[in-house]
Amino acid sequence: MTVIMVLITFAIFAVLDYVLSRGKVPRVAVEASTTPGTQPAVVDGFVVSDKVRYHPGHAWCLHERKHVERVGVDEFAACVAGPVDKIELPRPGQWIRQGQKAWAFSRNGEKVEMVSPVEGEVLEVNAEVAKDPSVLRKDPYGRGWLMVVHVPDEESTGRNLLPATLVPNWLRTAAEALYARQPQFAGATAADGGLPVEDLTTVLPNVEWRKLASEFFLTC
């Protein structure tokens, strides 16, 4: 079921990308790319990196060298996950599949899983983030990376990732869906730049964390 959801989501974005490229849909008024020495782009309070490619389940991958990708989660996912107690990562040597569950976050006795943006063999996992899960929330695009994966079929993997031109629209849609859960949620940002607070779910007392996260991570 999860795989079907991922494929449907990607198909929708692929169609939108085609239409957008023909100039029939106005682009979101957000600078989605950054250049060296500039501040990272922000879409509705969430940082976007132009160095990585995104999967609809809010994981990213960074091309390091031929057939090798570094994998992590975007800031949106890190915010939804919040202060997790434990991060369960696959073992080196384990084969993970694109669009299928690959790692999990545990919090207050509950667990939520996320799907992998790539398919291949795990070469290395981040011992630092496994030991101190707070690193994920503090630096999701840097020290909070999760694993390094050998990806034999890079072309096939790339076809199932979001087109760069659609990332701002995709993230804006996710943010709006999150904020719609409770009106004051949109105001739950830090005072120093408008980025989300440490634990966004604190302003959603009537929403189950596991259910909320699973919906956005495409694992429900």
N, C-alpha and C positions, 0 to 999 in steps of 0.2 A: 504494500500500500504506500509506504514511504517513497519507494522508487518511482511509483506512478505519479505521486504528488510533485516530486522533483522534476520529472520530465514534463509534466503539464506546466509547471511554473516557468521552466526554461523556455518552453515553446512559446508561451505568451510574451516573454521578454524578447525572444528572437523576432517575433512578428513586429513588435513595437520598434525594435531597432531598425528593421527594414523600412518601416514607415517614416521613422525619424530621419533616416539617412536620405529620404526623398523630399524632406522639408515639409511634410504634411502635419507634423506635430511640433509645437514650439518646445524648445529645450528649456529645462528648468534653469531659473536664474541663479545658479550656484557655480562657483569656480570649483570644479571637481579635480583639477590637476594642480600640482605644485611644482615649483622649480627649486633648485638648491638655494638655501638661504631665505626662503619664504616660509610663512606660517602654513601649517597643514590646512587643507580645505575642511570646512565643516558644513554638514547638511542637517538642518533641524537639530542642532546640538550634538551631532555625532561626527567624529573625525573620520575623514576618508583619505586613504593613501593611494596615490597613483603609481606606487611601486609594486603593488600586488594585484592579483586577480581574485575576484569574488565568486563564491558559490551561493546559490539562492538560500542555502541553509545558514548563512552568515559566518562561514569559514572562509579563510583566504589561503592562497598559495603564492609563494615567491620563487621565481626561477633563479636558482643559484648557479647551475651549470648544466650541461647536457644530461637529461634524464634525472635530474635531482631537483626536488622542490622542497622548500621549507613551508610548513603548514602552521596556521594559527587561527584565531577567531577575531572577528572585527570588534570595534569598540561597542557597537550596538549589542552584540552577543555578550560581551564582557559586562556591560551595564545590566542587562536582563539577568544574567547569572548572579551578579552581585558578589557579596563576600562568601564565597564557597568554602567549605571545610576541607574538601579533598578533590583532587583531579585524578581520574583513573585513565591512564594512557596505555596504548597497546605496547607490546614488547618488541624490541628490535628483532627483526627477522619475520615478524608477523605480516601477513598480506592484508591490506585494507582495500575496500572497494569504493569507488566514487559513488556518492549518494546513499551510502549505507552507514549505519552507526559504527563509530570508530573510537570515541572516547566519551567520558561521562563526568559530570560535576555532581558532587554530593553536598547537601546543605540541610542542616537540621533534620537529619534522618531521611531525607528525600533525595532521589537521584534523577537527573535528567541527562539524556544523551544528545550528542551532536553527530551529524553525518560528515564524512570526509569529502573534501573538494577534489581529491585525486584518487587514482588507483595505483597501487604498487606495494613494494616491500619497505617496511619501516627500517630505516638505517640507524636512527638515533632519536632519543626522546630527551626533552628538556628536564634534567634533574632538578634544576633550580625552581621551576614552576611547580613541579610535583612536590617539592619539599615546602615551598611557600606559595600557596595558591593566590595570595594577594597580589603577586607580581602580575598576574593575568589582567587584573583590573587596572593596575597602575600603568602598564606599558604593553597593551595587547599587540602592537605592531613591532615591538622590539624584544625586550627581555622576556616577554610573556609568550613567545612562540612555543609550540607544543612538540613538534617532531620534524624530522627530515626524512623524506621518502624518495626511494628510487622509483621513477615513473617510466616504464618501458615505452608506453604508447602516449607520447606527449600530444600528438595531434588529436587523438580521440578525446583525451582529457580536456584539451582546450575548447573543444566544441561544446562542452557541457558547462562552461563557465559563463558568467554574465559578460556581455559586450561592454567595454569601457564606457561607451556613450550612454548606457542605460543605468549605470551605477547610481548617479544622483537621484534619478526618478525612483529607482527601486528602494533606496534607503529612505527617501522622503515618504514613500508609501508605507514602509514599515514603521517609521516614526509616527506618522499620523494614526496608524492603527493602534499603536501603543498608547499614544496620548488620548485617543478616543475612549479608552477604558475608564478614564476619569478626567474631567475637565482640568482640574488643578495640576494634573500630571505634567502638562506642558510647561508649567512654571517651576517644576522641580529641577532647577539647574543651579550650578555653582555660581557664586558671586563674581568669580574671576574669569569671565569669558563666556558664560552661558553654557558650559558643558554640563552633562548630567551629573547629579549627585552620586555619592558612593553607592548607595543602595536604592535604586528606583522603586523597588517593590514596597518600600515602607509607606508610600503614599497610595498604595492599592491594598488596603487591609482586607478587602473582601474577595481578592483574587488569589487563587492557589498558585504558588510559585512554579511548581512542576508543570501544571497545566499551561500557564502563560508561556514559560520557556519552551515547552515542547511544540507549541503552535508555531512560534517563530523559527524554531530550529528544524521544523519539518519532520519531527519524530513522534507526533501524537497519533 
